[in-house]
Amino acid sequence: MTDETTGTEATADPVTAFHQRVIGDAAAAVRGLTVSLGERLGLYRALAVHGPQTPAELARRTSVTPRYAEEWLHAQLSAGYVERHPSSNKYTLPDAHVPVLANPGAPTFAAGFFTALKALYATEDLLTEAYRTGDGVGWAEHDPALDTGMGSFFRPTYQHRLLPDWLPSLHGVTEKLAHGGSVADVGCGVGDTTRLIAQAYPNARVYGFDYSEDAISIARQLAEDEGLSDRVVFDVASADDYPGAGYDLVTFFNCLHDMGDPVTAAQHVHKSLDADGTWMLVESNVSPADIDTHTPAAHMFMALSAVMCLPVAVAQRGPKALGNHSGEKAFRGIAEEAGFTRFRRASETPVNAVYEVRP
């Protein structure tokens, strides 16, 4: 609409503008379910592998019914995820979208995250009650899809950064592992990072610990599938009581902020490390200063903290529930309180900060 007095485009009133923004957010929330379906049914991968297809062709290749394939494609077209060729009624996944939606091995792969929505949305009633009472929602109260979905979200970064960048950024760690060092991967979830380390360092003794029995069960099966059962051990244990001592490396990947008593967990790390050992603490690369920056990473982490990270920490009834954007200052303080004397940022990505913490 043009302003007749100035000849310039009139600005929508603030209420209308914000209403449209919220409608856009609502659309994105629903679209997330279609992304999860596309990932679970192999629809994106079929488009990536076989090129332009009609709904009927996509349906045949993925064993879904043609009418549902057509409707799913309409949703993807509306979102700008796919393109349509009107003359042939064929749909294409653009090349630039393939590493985000169809290639799990790409560092930009994001479609897997949406499979966790099933678990997150299912806890709405529990969250409503938790917000009223101050109680938490424990990890075990979520569907196992949370383990696999969140694993899928972080896995591409781990696969592309852990071995070539993060571990070498720590003083002397790769040399120790190459010669048979010991590793405790705490809060390992389904064991993606644990298995990566075991694959890269066959002489090392690698242990994965998590308090989720479902996650450990999945981790054991994945290790067996990959032929690693003789090189990595998975056990159910929490961060403040996992067994063993004299570890050369203890790793926490995006989990300290989920713990109800992070100081006690850090103290146990200190006690379990060799005198010259290293604690690699990987956390969200956001801080309280990012709350109003409106970056994609901030949007993601602030929302996850409100519905997953903070409730999980509160459920453990510890003295300090951090949330996932507590930042470097808070982590440094926890390390110092636990008895560590050396703390530095060793590496980072837009999503993660990697800290080297030593006794």
PyMOL commands that set and color helices and strands:
alter all, ss='L'
color gray80, all
select helices_A, chain A and resi 14-40+43-50+55-62+66-79+95-101+111-122+124-133+139-141+145-169+173-178+192-200+213-225+256-258+262-272+288-290+296-315+327-337
alter helices_A, ss='H'
color red, helices_A
select strands_A, chain A and resi 83-85+90-92+182-186+205-210+232-236+247-253+273-284+342-348+352-358
alter strands_A, ss='S'
color yellow, strands_A
deselect
rebuild
show_as cartoon
